[in-house]
Amino acid sequence: MRDTLRELLTGQDAAFDAGSLALYTTDASNYRHAPLGVVLPRTAEDVIAGVAACRAAGAPVIARGGGTSIAGNAAGPGLILDTSRYFSGVHEMAGRRARVAPGTVLDDLQAVAAPSGLRFGPDPSTHSRCTIGGMIGNNACGSHSVAWGRTADNVESMEVLLYDGTRMDVGATSRSEVDRRAALPGTEGRVFRELRDLVDGNLGLLRKELPAWGRRVSGYGLEHLLPENGFNVARALVGSEGTCVTVLDATVSLVDLPKSRVLAVFGFGSDIDAADAVPAILVRNPLTVEGIDIGLPGARDSGLPEGNAWLMVELSGEDARQRAEELARELRRPHGVLTDPAAQRRLWRIREEGAGLATRMTDGSEAWPGWEDAAVPPERLGAYLRELKRLLAQHGRKTVVYGHFGEGCLHMRIDFDLLTTAGIANFRSFMEDAADLVAAHGGSLSGEHGDGQARSELLPRMYSAEMMTLFERFKGIFDPDGRMNPGVLVRPRRFDADLRLRAPNVPVTLGYPRDHGSFGEAIRRCVGVGKCRNTSGGGVMCPSYRATREERHSTRGRAHLLAEMVNGELITDGFRSEEVRDALDLCLSCKGCLSDCPVDVDMATYKAEFQHQHYKGRIRPLSHYSMGWLPLWLRVSALAPKLANAALRRPRIAALAKRLGGIAPERQLPTFAERPYTRSRKPREGGKPVVLWPDSFNNYLTPQVLHAATEVLEAAGYQVVVPEKNVCCGLTWVSTGQLGMAKRVLGRTLAVLEPYLDAGYEVVGLEPSCTALFRGDLGHLMPGDKTAVLLAERTRTFAELLEQAELPLRELDIDAITQVHCHQHAELGFSADEKLMARAGIRNSTLDSGCCGLAGNFGFERGHYEVSKAVAEDRMLPAIREAAPETVVISDGFSCRTQIAQESRRSPVHLAELVRDALRHG
């Protein structure tokens, strides 16, 4: 079947290699299926060709958008049609409607609609990467469905493709139009005849079992075919999860953007108390009522009012603030009322990232989807949650609850054991009992994610046998051959089959202290929520995906490849895999995912591990010998820096050096300092001793930075101490996966630093990547080493050390912009730097500009220049160009300063140099 598809799809954007298939074995669910192939359609005609090939081969069709489906809706053993890569765009805006391609990302539609004062109502937390087609597939809702409804309530019409090749326009249909279309020849006539007969013969059953309650997402939306609902075929197909048709085009309705919003946050003693309060809040006509629990990582330290659970109530209108205060007086709960949009966004981030945050509980244990979006009518929410908590306890499970309390929809990740036979049996038992519970409360197994493989098998516990027969009949009308996303909704797969979790015993070199020493557990951090596919918002993650828009260059794509490598089914050569090597090649090791990914995936560490294992006993890329061993070459250059600089200024010698070193020919080679800091400093006695870390970059290339820091530290009352022997953090060996050498270098460094640390000295670093290594990666490299633990505890950034120090500073009265080094963003934080700049009279604007693109050795390596430049052009370089000429550009990272200097006309400085200028001398 795969060979037939390959032959039929020659000339299409289709892939059948193991690496491409591995990227699409799963979505954001617990399930795994190896696809037959992957097609990236650019047009409707490409989709039609893909479905035609499946028809000729007898292959299933699996439609996919952003791949964020939590129920297993978008992974299956068929041909994947990924519309998100190319088949996107808002084709038309007319009044309060928009016509869009299925691969259009929700945020892109919102950006087009916003200038007209409009927006698409449904807004799932994955809005920065979910597609309209995917939202149609599972009838997505989001936090504002209280006011604006589900996707089904906002779709007006669609152009759809059936498996047999028939194209149809569907939407609301009058009785006369139904009769006219039922009389047509061919498939379209048959479809409308059979739909008409289904409805006419079952009006009572449809009205009884399919109430208009907004969060009934499970099953098919046959209620939209009732005469009183306009026989709306488009809306009946919303939520069909790709089991009936493929969407080619959709016209959606838009709602008014609120002119002002107020966010009221109320604290409660428990999530059950919060659930009980919901009905009283709904009478105030809020835009949303969202709930979070104290167990959700990040909630405890986010400045919320006193409580163990919270409701976030958003109100709009000119009297929103007054209504919020009235509600506070009525509820008599600890509360806060936020009107500042930035403060509101900080709280919304915790709620929006819940699907990822809840995957790791506060005790570090793993938790999984499965029972993650069941819903009951809001007036039943408190009673349902009480019984659910008792059921969890009976099955020995724990969870964190959050979600759309205003519509009775609760999200949760539960600590299921999906790795052992006994654990999976417990999973099945709990799911069956929970399904019975939600049905007893008149609820829905799914409140917004759809049924997928996770819940389709349980639908008979919610619906009668007669309704299940109608569901199967409905699918058969559109897909009589059963080739559209088979195993979902009707004739379902078991929900405890095809689980993607594995517990491999993979020998590794690094320690993985946050994952119990397990590489497999570390890889399982990625559950597929896909925040790394965000291309329009802020943050650092994921620069390579933003540059290429290819799944394999996203954090999620790389994690999926590593998981498949460990599983050994599609990728069979383990750490020798060329597919994984090539996908990791464009990973900048920026560590943006460590801070921006809700579950702290650390792809830079996984890349280092992979490279170490991949090249063990083999010849490495030339850049690993040149830039991986850079500290050694810098030490050699210091013997005759003038001679080295003179030689490298000669074009032929420079070109030869680049070629031999695997360095991009487009790059300028740095200039060596005439004297390194360690040979030119003048020690001073007196003051509290502190070790100034003489990192290789500043020591041998920009020693003026270390000299400036020395002046400032001495002015602050410190005695600057530099280790008497050569030291190195080993960063360049880590970033090139030479972990054995990195450990040896660090072992020698720890031996040198041990007396200083034992004496109580702190260590201050100026190069963020080195400082971050001591605070972060050191635990991976030297697990259990007492001196390493002490070094991590004692390491400070320049600004952190000076936070409480008295400094004789004058006001510089200058404007500045700062490019924060990615490793500082991930590991260290930047608030101390902003405070220090304020003390020095620097009016700073910290750029939210992502990675600089150079990223240590990455941007210097041959073959990386174009991506490095594209990353810089994404946000950083445009922001620097927009700054006034007199605005100072600050960047503490050597690679950031190098990229800025080489790709713009600005000369960036280290913060230490500016603070030195602010010293009051005399």
C-alpha positions in Angstrom: 0.0 0.0 0.0 2.8 2.4 0.9 4.6 1.6 -2.4 1.4 2.3 -4.4 1.0 5.6 -2.6 4.6 6.5 -3.3 4.2 5.8 -7.0 0.8 7.7 -7.3 2.1 10.8 -5.4 5.3 11.3 -7.4 5.7 15.1 -7.8 3.7 15.9 -4.7 5.1 17.2 -1.4 4.9 13.6 -0.1 7.3 11.7 2.1 7.6 8.0 2.9 11.0 7.8 4.6 11.4 6.6 8.2 12.3 10.0 9.5 9.3 11.7 8.0 6.9 9.0 9.2 8.4 9.1 12.7 7.5 12.8 13.0 3.8 11.9 12.5 3.4 8.7 14.6 1.6 10.7 17.3 -0.1 14.0 18.1 -0.6 15.3 21.7 -2.3 12.1 22.9 -1.2 8.8 24.4 -1.4 7.0 21.1 1.0 6.0 18.4 0.5 4.8 14.8 3.0 4.5 12.1 1.5 6.3 9.1 1.7 5.1 5.5 3.1 8.4 4.3 2.8 12.1 4.7 1.6 14.7 2.2 2.0 18.5 2.7 -0.7 19.9 0.3 -0.4 23.4 -1.0 -3.8 23.7 -2.7 -7.3 22.0 -2.7 -6.1 20.2 -5.8 -3.2 18.7 -3.9 -5.7 17.4 -1.2 -7.9 15.9 -4.0 -4.9 14.2 -5.5 -3.9 12.8 -2.1 -7.3 11.4 -1.4 -7.5 10.0 -5.0 -4.2 8.2 -4.3 -5.6 6.7 -1.1 -8.7 5.6 -3.0 -6.6 3.9 -5.6 -4.5 2.2 -3.0 -7.4 1.5 -0.6 -5.5 3.5 2.1 -7.0 5.4 5.0 -7.0 9.2 5.0 -5.8 11.0 8.2 -6.4 14.8 8.1 -4.1 16.8 10.4 -3.7 20.4 11.3 -1.3 21.6 14.0 -1.1 18.1 15.5 -2.2 19.2 19.0 -5.1 16.7 19.3 -5.1 15.3 22.8 -7.5 12.4 22.1 -5.6 10.8 19.2 -7.8 12.3 16.5 -4.9 13.2 14.2 -2.7 10.1 14.3 -3.5 6.9 12.5 -2.3 4.1 10.1 -3.1 6.0 6.9 -1.8 8.8 4.7 -1.4 12.0 6.7 -2.6 15.1 5.1 -0.8 17.9 7.0 -2.5 21.2 5.8 -0.6 23.3 8.4 2.6 23.7 6.3 1.3 25.3 3.2 -2.5 25.1 2.7 -3.4 28.2 4.8 -4.6 31.8 4.4 -7.6 34.0 4.8 -9.1 34.1 1.3 -11.8 36.6 1.9 -13.3 38.9 4.5 -16.8 40.0 3.9 -18.7 41.8 6.7 -18.7 39.6 9.8 -17.5 36.5 7.9 -14.2 35.1 6.8 -13.4 32.4 4.3 -10.3 30.5 5.2 -8.2 27.5 4.2 -8.1 24.6 6.7 -4.4 25.0 7.5 -4.8 28.6 8.7 -3.5 29.1 12.2 -6.1 30.6 14.5 -3.9 33.5 15.6 -3.3 34.4 11.9 -7.1 34.6 11.3 -7.4 36.8 14.4 -4.6 39.1 13.2 -6.5 39.6 9.9 -9.8 40.2 11.6 -8.6 42.5 14.4 -8.2 45.7 12.2 -12.0 45.4 11.5 -12.7 45.1 15.2 -13.6 41.4 14.9 -12.3 38.0 16.0 -13.2 34.4 15.7 -15.0 33.4 18.9 -13.6 30.0 19.9 -10.0 30.3 21.3 -8.4 27.1 22.5 -5.2 27.5 24.5 -3.3 26.3 21.5 -4.4 29.3 19.5 -0.9 30.2 18.4 -0.5 26.9 16.4 -3.9 25.1 16.1 -5.5 25.4 12.7 -9.1 26.2 11.7 -9.3 22.8 10.1 -8.3 21.1 13.3 -10.7 23.2 15.3 -13.5 22.1 12.9 -12.3 18.5 13.2 -12.8 18.3 17.0 -15.3 21.2 17.5 -12.9 23.2 19.6 -14.2 25.6 22.1 -11.7 27.5 24.3 -12.1 29.8 27.3 -14.6 32.2 25.8 -17.2 29.7 24.7 -19.4 30.9 27.6 -20.0 34.0 25.5 -19.1 33.0 21.9 -19.9 29.2 21.6 -18.1 26.3 20.0 -16.6 26.1 16.6 -19.8 24.5 15.4 -21.7 27.6 16.4 -19.4 29.8 14.3 -19.1 27.8 11.1 -21.5 29.0 8.3 -20.5 26.8 5.4 -17.8 24.5 4.1 -16.5 23.0 0.9 -15.7 19.4 1.6 -14.2 16.4 -0.2 -15.6 12.8 0.2 -13.4 9.8 -0.1 -14.9 8.9 -3.5 -13.7 12.3 -4.9 -17.0 14.2 -4.6 -16.8 17.9 -3.8 -19.7 19.5 -2.1 -20.6 22.9 -0.6 -22.6 22.4 2.7 -24.2 24.7 5.2 -27.7 25.5 6.4 -30.2 24.0 4.0 -33.9 24.8 3.6 -36.4 21.9 3.2 -36.9 22.7 -0.4 -33.1 22.9 -1.0 -32.7 19.5 0.7 -35.3 18.0 -1.6 -33.7 19.6 -4.6 -30.3 18.3 -3.8 -31.7 14.9 -2.8 -33.0 14.6 -6.4 -29.5 15.1 -7.9 -27.7 12.2 -9.5 -24.5 10.7 -8.1 -23.0 10.9 -4.6 -24.4 14.3 -3.7 -28.0 13.3 -4.3 -27.5 10.1 -2.3 -25.9 11.9 0.6 -28.8 14.4 0.9 -31.4 11.6 0.5 -29.9 9.5 3.2 -29.4 12.5 5.5 -33.1 13.5 5.0 -34.2 10.0 5.7 -32.0 9.7 8.8 -33.5 12.9 10.3 -37.1 12.3 9.3 -37.2 8.8 10.7 -35.6 9.7 14.1 -36.8 13.2 15.1 -37.8 12.1 18.6 -34.6 10.3 19.3 -32.4 13.1 18.1 -34.3 15.7 20.2 -34.2 13.6 23.3 -30.6 12.5 23.3 -28.9 15.4 21.7 -29.8 18.5 23.8 -28.5 21.9 22.9 -26.1 22.1 25.9 -23.0 23.7 24.6 -20.3 21.3 25.7 -21.7 18.1 24.3 -18.8 17.4 22.0 -18.8 13.6 22.1 -20.3 11.8 19.2 -21.6 13.4 16.0 -23.5 16.7 16.0 -26.6 15.3 14.4 -28.8 17.9 16.3 -27.7 20.4 13.7 -29.7 18.5 11.1 -33.0 19.0 12.9 -35.5 21.2 11.1 -35.4 23.8 13.9 -31.7 24.1 13.4 -31.8 24.7 9.7 -30.6 21.2 8.5 -27.0 22.6 8.7 -24.8 19.9 7.2 -21.7 22.0 7.8 -22.3 22.2 11.5 -23.2 18.5 11.7 -19.8 17.7 10.2 -18.0 19.9 12.7 -16.6 17.6 15.4 -16.6 14.6 13.0 -12.8 14.3 13.5 -12.0 13.6 9.9 -14.1 10.4 9.9 -16.5 11.7 7.2 -15.0 14.3 4.9 -11.9 16.4 4.3 -12.4 20.1 4.6 -11.2 22.2 1.6 -12.5 25.6 2.6 -14.6 27.0 5.5 -16.6 30.2 5.9 -16.8 31.2 9.6 -18.7 34.0 11.4 -16.8 36.5 13.5 -17.7 38.4 16.7 -16.9 41.9 18.0 -13.7 42.4 19.8 -14.4 43.6 23.3 -13.3 47.2 23.7 -12.3 46.7 27.2 -11.8 43.8 29.6 -11.5 43.3 33.3 -10.2 40.1 34.8 -11.4 39.3 38.3 -9.7 36.5 40.2 -11.2 34.8 43.2 -9.6 32.5 45.7 -11.3 29.4 47.1 -10.5 26.8 49.6 -10.6 24.0 47.0 -11.5 23.3 43.4 -14.8 21.9 44.6 -15.6 25.2 46.4 -14.8 27.0 43.2 -17.1 24.7 41.2 -19.9 25.3 43.6 -19.6 29.1 43.0 -20.0 28.9 39.2 -23.8 29.2 38.8 -23.8 32.5 40.8 -21.1 33.9 38.5 -22.8 33.0 35.3 -25.8 35.3 35.9 -23.3 38.2 35.5 -22.9 37.3 31.8 -19.1 36.9 31.9 -16.9 36.3 28.8 -15.3 33.4 30.6 -15.0 31.6 33.9 -11.8 29.6 34.1 -10.5 27.6 37.0 -7.1 26.6 38.2 -5.8 24.6 41.1 -2.9 25.2 43.4 -1.3 22.0 42.2 -0.8 23.4 38.7 2.9 24.3 38.4 3.4 28.0 38.4 0.1 28.8 40.2 1.5 29.0 43.7 4.1 31.8 42.8 2.0 33.8 40.4 0.6 36.5 42.7 -2.9 35.1 42.9 -5.2 36.0 45.8 -5.1 33.7 48.9 -6.6 30.3 48.2 -6.0 26.8 47.0 -8.0 27.2 43.8 -9.0 30.2 41.8 -11.7 31.3 39.3 -10.7 33.8 36.6 -13.7 35.7 35.6 -13.4 38.0 32.6 -16.0 40.8 32.1 -16.4 43.3 29.3 -18.1 46.6 28.7 -17.9 50.1 30.2 -19.3 48.9 33.5 -17.0 45.8 33.7 -15.0 47.1 36.7 -18.2 47.9 38.6 -19.7 44.5 37.8 -16.5 42.8 39.0 -16.6 44.7 42.3 -20.3 43.8 42.8 -19.4 40.2 42.1 -16.6 40.3 44.7 -19.0 41.7 47.3 -21.4 38.9 46.6 -18.9 36.1 46.7 -17.0 37.5 49.7 -13.8 35.7 48.6 -10.2 36.9 48.5 -9.9 38.5 45.1 -8.0 40.8 42.8 -9.3 42.9 39.9 -6.9 43.4 37.0 -7.3 46.0 34.3 -3.7 46.1 33.0 -3.5 43.9 29.9 0.1 42.8 30.7 -0.9 41.6 34.2 -3.9 39.8 32.7 -1.7 38.0 30.1 0.7 36.8 32.9 -2.2 35.0 34.6 -3.7 33.7 31.3 -0.3 32.2 30.4 -0.6 29.8 33.5 -4.1 28.8 32.4 -3.3 28.4 28.7 -0.2 26.3 29.3 -2.1 23.9 31.7 -2.0 21.0 29.2 1.7 21.1 29.4 2.3 22.2 32.9 0.1 19.5 34.3 2.1 16.8 32.6 4.6 17.0 35.4 3.2 17.2 38.8 4.8 19.3 41.5 6.5 16.2 43.0 8.0 15.5 39.6 5.8 12.5 38.8 4.4 12.0 35.3 0.8 12.6 34.4 -1.1 11.8 31.2 -4.2 12.7 29.2 -7.1 10.3 28.7 -9.8 11.7 31.0 -8.8 15.3 30.3 -11.9 17.2 29.1 -15.1 15.6 30.3 -17.9 18.1 30.9 -21.2 18.3 32.8 -23.8 21.1 32.9 -22.3 23.9 35.1 -25.0 23.5 37.8 -23.8 19.9 38.2 -20.1 20.7 38.3 -19.6 20.7 42.1 -21.4 17.5 42.6 -19.6 15.8 39.7 -16.2 17.0 40.9 -16.8 15.6 44.5 -17.7 12.2 43.1 -14.8 12.3 40.6 -12.3 13.0 43.5 -13.7 10.0 45.4 -13.3 7.8 42.2 -9.7 8.9 41.8 -9.0 8.0 45.3 -10.6 4.6 44.9 -8.3 3.9 41.9 -5.2 5.2 43.7 -4.8 8.1 41.2 -4.1 11.8 41.7 -4.6 14.8 39.4 -4.6 18.6 39.1 -7.9 20.2 38.0 -8.2 23.3 35.8 -10.3 24.3 32.8 -13.5 25.9 31.7 -15.5 25.9 34.9 -18.1 28.3 33.4 -19.2 25.5 31.0 -18.6 22.6 33.3 -15.6 21.4 31.4 -12.7 20.2 33.5 -9.2 19.6 32.2 -6.9 17.3 34.1 -3.8 15.1 33.6 -3.9 12.0 35.8 -0.9 10.0 37.0 -1.8 6.9 35.1 0.8 4.2 35.0 0.8 3.5 31.2 4.1 1.5 31.3 3.0 -1.7 33.0 0.3 -4.3 32.4 -1.2 -3.7 35.8 -1.1 0.1 35.4 -2.9 -0.2 32.0 -5.6 -2.4 33.5 -6.1 0.3 36.2 -6.3 2.9 33.5 -9.1 0.9 31.7 -11.0 0.4 35.0 -10.9 4.1 35.9 -11.9 5.3 32.4 -14.9 3.0 32.4 -16.0 4.1 35.9 -15.4 7.8 35.0 -17.5 7.5 31.8 -20.4 6.1 33.8 -20.1 8.9 36.3 -20.1 11.7 33.7 -23.1 10.1 32.0 -25.0 9.9 35.3 -24.6 13.6 35.6 -25.9 14.3 32.1 -22.5 15.2 30.8 -20.2 14.5 27.8 -17.1 12.3 27.7 -15.5 15.1 25.7 -16.1 18.8 26.3 -13.9 20.1 23.5 -11.1 17.8 22.4 -13.2 15.2 20.7 -13.4 11.5 21.2 -10.5 10.1 19.1 -9.1 6.8 20.2 -9.2 8.0 23.8 -13.0 7.9 24.3 -14.7 6.5 21.2 -14.9 3.0 22.7 -16.7 4.6 25.7 -19.5 6.3 23.7 -22.0 3.5 24.4 -21.9 4.3 28.1 -23.1 7.8 27.2 -25.5 7.1 24.3 -28.2 4.5 23.7 -27.7 1.7 21.3 -30.2 3.4 18.9 -28.1 6.6 18.9 -24.9 4.7 18.3 -26.6 3.0 15.3 -27.5 6.5 13.9 -23.8 7.6 14.4 -22.6 4.7 12.4 -25.2 5.3 9.8 -24.2 9.0 9.6 -20.6 8.1 8.9 -21.6 5.6 6.3 -23.5 8.2 4.4 -20.2 10.1 3.7 -17.7 7.3 4.0 -19.3 4.0 3.1 -15.9 2.3 2.7 -14.8 3.3 6.2 -11.5 4.8 5.0 -11.7 8.2 6.7 -9.8 8.1 10.0 -10.9 4.6 10.8 -11.2 3.5 14.4 -12.6 6.8 15.6 -16.1 7.5 16.8 -17.6 4.3 15.3 -16.1 0.8 15.1 -13.5 2.2 17.5 -10.1 1.0 18.5 -9.6 0.1 22.2 -8.6 3.1 24.2 -5.9 1.1 26.0 -4.3 -0.1 22.8 -1.6 1.5 20.7 -0.1 3.4 23.7 3.0 5.3 22.7 4.7 5.3 26.1 7.8 3.1 26.4 10.2 2.5 29.3 13.5 1.9 27.5 16.7 1.2 29.3 19.1 3.3 27.2 22.7 3.7 28.4 23.6 7.4 28.5 26.3 9.7 29.7 24.5 12.6 31.2 22.7 12.4 34.6 19.1 13.7 33.9 18.5 14.6 37.6 15.0 16.0 36.9 14.0 12.7 35.2 15.3 10.1 37.7 18.4 9.6 35.6 16.3 8.3 32.7 16.8 9.5 29.1 13.5 7.8 28.2 11.7 9.7 30.9 13.3 12.9 29.7 12.1 12.3 26.2 8.6 11.6 27.5 8.4 15.2 28.7 7.3 16.2 25.2 3.6 15.4 25.1 3.0 17.2 21.8 1.2 20.4 22.8 3.3 22.1 20.1 4.0 25.5 21.7 7.4 25.2 19.9 5.4 25.7 16.6 4.4 29.3 17.6 5.6 31.7 14.9 3.9 34.9 15.8 4.4 35.4 19.6 7.3 36.2 21.8 9.8 34.1 23.7 12.8 32.2 22.4 11.4 28.7 21.4 11.9 27.5 18.7 14.2 29.6 16.5 14.9 26.9 13.9 11.2 26.2 13.4 10.4 29.9 13.1 13.1 30.0 10.3 12.2 26.9 8.4 8.6 26.0 9.4 9.4 22.3 9.1 8.1 19.9 11.8 11.5 18.2 12.1 13.0 21.5 13.1 10.6 22.0 16.0 11.3 20.9 19.5 8.3 18.6 19.2 9.5 17.1 16.0 12.9 16.4 17.4 11.5 14.9 20.5 9.3 12.6 18.4 12.3 11.5 16.4 14.2 10.8 19.6 11.3 8.8 21.0 11.1 6.8 17.8 14.8 6.2 17.9 14.5 4.8 21.4 11.4 2.7 20.5 13.4 1.2 17.6 10.5 0.4 15.3 10.7 3.0 12.6 14.2 4.3 13.3 16.1 1.1 13.8 19.8 2.2 14.1 19.6 3.9 17.5 22.1 6.6 18.2 23.6 6.1 14.8 20.5 7.4 13.2 21.1 9.9 10.4 17.5 11.0 10.5 17.8 12.2 14.1 21.3 13.6 13.4 20.0 15.7 10.5 17.0 17.0 12.5 19.2 18.0 15.4 21.7 19.6 13.1 19.7 22.9 13.0 19.0 22.8 16.8 20.7 26.0 18.0 21.1 24.6 21.5 19.6 27.9 22.7 17.7 26.2 25.6 14.6 28.3 24.7 12.6 25.1 25.2 13.9 24.7 28.7 12.1 27.8 29.8 9.4 28.3 27.2 8.1 24.8 26.8 5.5 24.2 29.5 7.1 20.9 30.5 10.7 22.1 30.3 11.9 19.9 27.4 15.7 20.5 27.2 16.6 19.7 23.6 20.1 21.2 23.9 20.9 18.6 26.5 19.4 15.8 24.4 21.3 17.0 21.4 24.6 16.9 23.3 23.8 13.3 24.5 22.9 12.3 20.9 26.0 13.8 19.4 28.2 12.1 22.1 26.7 8.7 21.3 26.5 9.2 17.6 30.1 10.1 17.0 31.6 7.8 19.7 34.6 6.2 18.0 34.0 8.0 14.7 35.3 11.0 12.8 33.4 14.1 13.8 32.5 17.2 11.7 35.4 19.6 11.4 33.7 22.3 13.4 33.8 20.0 16.5 37.5 20.0 16.4 37.8 23.8 15.7 35.0 25.3 17.7 34.5 22.4 20.1 38.1 22.8 21.2 38.0 26.6 21.0 39.3 27.3 24.5 42.5 25.4 23.6 43.0 27.3 20.3 42.4 30.6 22.1 45.1 29.7 24.6 47.5 28.9 21.8 46.6 32.2 20.0 47.5 34.1 23.1 51.2 33.1 22.5 51.3 35.3 19.4 48.0 37.2 19.0 49.4 39.8 16.6 50.8 37.2 14.3 47.6 35.2 14.4 45.5 38.3 13.6 47.8 39.4 10.8 47.6 35.9 9.2 43.8 35.7 9.5 43.4 39.2 7.9 44.8 37.7 4.7 41.8 36.5 2.6 43.4 33.3 1.4 44.6 32.2 4.8 41.3 33.1 6.4 39.4 31.1 3.7 41.7 28.1 4.3 41.2 28.4 8.0 37.5 28.4 7.6 37.6 25.5 5.2 39.8 23.4 7.5 37.7 24.4 10.6 34.3 23.7 9.1 33.4 27.4 9.4 30.9 29.2 7.3 32.7 31.2 4.5 30.3 34.1 5.1 31.5 34.6 8.6 34.2 37.1 9.8 36.7 35.5 12.1 37.1 37.2 15.5 40.1 39.3 16.4 42.3 38.0 19.2 43.1 40.4 22.1 46.7 41.5 22.4 46.8 40.4 26.0 44.2 38.3 27.8 42.7 39.6 30.9 44.4 36.9 33.1 47.8 38.3 32.0 47.0 42.0 32.2 44.9 42.5 35.3 46.4 44.2 38.4 45.3 42.6 41.6 44.1 44.7 44.5 43.9 43.7 48.1 41.0 44.4 50.5 37.3 43.8 50.5 35.2 40.7 50.4 36.8 38.2 48.0 34.8 37.0 45.0 36.0 34.8 42.1 35.6 36.5 38.8 35.2 33.7 36.2 37.6 34.3 33.3 35.6 32.8 30.5 37.5 32.0 27.3 35.4 34.4 25.1 36.0 37.5 27.2 39.4 36.6 28.4 41.0 36.1 25.0 38.7 38.1 22.7 37.1 40.9 24.7 39.2 41.4 27.9 37.9 44.9 28.2 34.7 43.4 29.5 36.5 41.6 32.4 38.5 44.8 33.2 35.3 46.8 33.3 33.7 44.3 35.6 36.8 44.3 37.9 36.5 48.1 38.3 32.9 47.9 39.2 33.3 45.0 41.6 36.2 46.7 43.4 34.1 49.9 43.6 31.4 47.8 45.3 33.9 46.7 47.9 34.9 43.3 46.5 38.4 41.9 46.2 38.4 40.3 42.7 40.1 36.9 42.7 41.0 35.0 39.6 41.8 31.3 39.8 45.6 30.7 39.7 45.4 27.9 37.2 43.7 27.6 33.8 40.0 26.8 34.2 37.1 26.3 31.7 33.5 25.4 32.0 33.6 23.0 29.1 30.8 24.6 27.3 32.1 24.2 23.8 32.7 20.5 24.3 29.2 20.2 25.7 27.6 22.0 22.8 29.4 19.7 20.3 28.6 16.5 22.2 32.1 15.8 23.4 30.9 14.9 26.8 33.9 12.8 27.9 36.2 15.7 27.3 33.7 18.2 28.9 33.7 16.1 32.1 37.4 15.9 32.2 37.7 19.7 31.8 35.0 20.3 34.5 36.7 17.8 36.8 39.9 19.8 36.7 38.0 23.1 37.0 36.2 21.9 40.1 39.5 20.8 41.7 40.8 24.3 41.1 37.7 26.0 42.5 37.2 23.8 45.5 39.4 25.7 47.9 37.7 29.0 47.0 34.2 27.4 47.4 35.2 25.8 50.7 36.4 29.3 51.9 32.9 30.7 51.1 33.7 32.6 48.0 31.0 33.3 45.4 31.7 33.0 41.7 30.6 35.8 39.4 30.2 35.2 35.7 30.0 37.7 32.8 29.3 35.3 29.9 25.8 34.0 30.4 26.4 30.7 28.7 29.2 29.8 31.1 27.2 31.0 34.1 24.1 29.1 33.0 26.2 25.9 32.6 27.2 26.1 36.2 23.7 26.7 37.4 22.1 24.1 35.1 24.0 21.6 33.0 26.6 21.0 35.7 24.0 18.8 37.4 23.8 16.6 34.2 27.5 16.4 33.7 28.6 15.8 37.3 25.6 14.3 39.1 26.2 13.9 42.8 29.5 15.8 42.9 29.5 17.9 46.1 31.8 20.6 44.7 29.5 20.9 41.6 26.5 21.3 43.8 28.3 24.0 45.8 29.4 25.8 42.6 25.9 25.8 41.3 24.7 27.4 44.5 27.4 30.0 44.7 27.4 31.1 41.0 26.0 34.6 40.4 25.5 36.8 37.4 27.2 40.2 37.5 23.9 42.0 38.2 22.9 39.5 40.9 26.1 40.0 42.8 25.6 43.8 42.8 21.9 43.8 43.7 22.6 44.6 47.4 25.9 46.3 47.0 26.5 50.0 47.5 27.8 51.5 44.3 28.8 55.1 43.7 26.9 55.5 40.4 26.0 58.6 38.5 23.0 58.9 36.2 24.1 58.0 32.7 20.8 59.4 31.3 20.9 57.2 28.2 18.4 55.0 26.3 19.3 51.4 25.6 17.9 48.2 24.2 19.0 44.8 25.5 19.3 41.5 23.7 19.1 38.8 26.4 21.2 35.7 25.8 19.1 32.6 25.4 20.8 30.7 28.2 20.2 33.6 30.5 16.5 33.6 29.5 16.4 29.9 30.2 18.4 29.4 33.3 19.3 32.7 35.0 16.6 35.4 34.6 17.1 39.1 33.8 15.3 41.1 36.6 18.5 41.8 38.4 20.0 43.3 35.3 17.0 45.6 34.7 17.3 46.8 38.3 21.0 47.5 37.9 20.4 49.5 34.7 17.8 51.6 36.4 20.3 52.4 39.2 22.8 53.5 36.6 20.3 55.8 34.8 19.9 53.6 31.8 16.4 53.7 30.3 16.4 50.2 29.0 13.9 48.3 26.8 14.5 44.6 27.0 13.8 43.1 23.6 11.5 40.1 23.2 13.5 39.2 20.2 14.2 35.5 20.6 17.5 33.9 19.8 20.3 36.0 18.1 20.8 33.1 15.6 24.6 32.8 16.2 24.2 30.6 19.3 27.8 29.8 20.1 29.3 27.6 17.5 26.0 27.1 15.5 26.0 30.2 13.4 29.7 29.8 12.6 29.4 26.2 11.3 29.4 25.6 7.6 25.9 25.2 6.2 24.2 27.1 9.0 24.7 30.7 8.0 21.4 31.1 6.1 19.4 29.8 9.1 21.5 31.8 11.5 20.7 34.9 9.6 17.0 34.1 9.2 16.7 33.6 13.0 18.3 37.0 13.6 16.0 38.6 11.0 12.9 37.1 12.6 12.8 39.8 15.4 16.2 40.8 16.7 17.8 42.6 13.8 14.6 44.5 12.8 14.2 45.7 16.4 17.8 46.9 16.5 17.4 48.7 13.1 14.3 50.5 14.5 16.2 51.8 17.5 17.4 55.4 17.3 21.1 55.8 16.4 22.0 57.1 19.9 20.3 54.2 21.6 22.9 51.9 23.1 22.7 48.2 22.3 23.5 46.0 25.3 24.2 42.3 25.1 26.2 40.3 27.6 26.5 37.2 25.4 29.6 37.1 23.2 27.8 35.3 20.4 24.9 37.8 20.6 27.4 40.8 20.4 29.2 39.1 17.5 26.0 38.5 15.5 24.8 42.0 16.1 28.2 43.5 15.1 28.5 41.3 11.9 24.9 41.7 10.7 24.1 45.3 11.6 25.9 48.6 11.9 25.7 48.7 15.6 28.5 48.0 18.2 26.9 46.3 21.2 28.4 46.5 24.7 28.4 44.4 27.8 26.4 45.7 30.8 29.6 45.8 32.9 31.1 48.4 30.5 28.2 50.7 30.9 28.1 50.4 34.7 31.8 51.1 34.7 31.0 54.3 32.9 28.5 55.2 35.5 31.0 55.0 38.4 31.4 58.3 40.3 35.2 58.6 40.3 37.1 60.8 42.8 
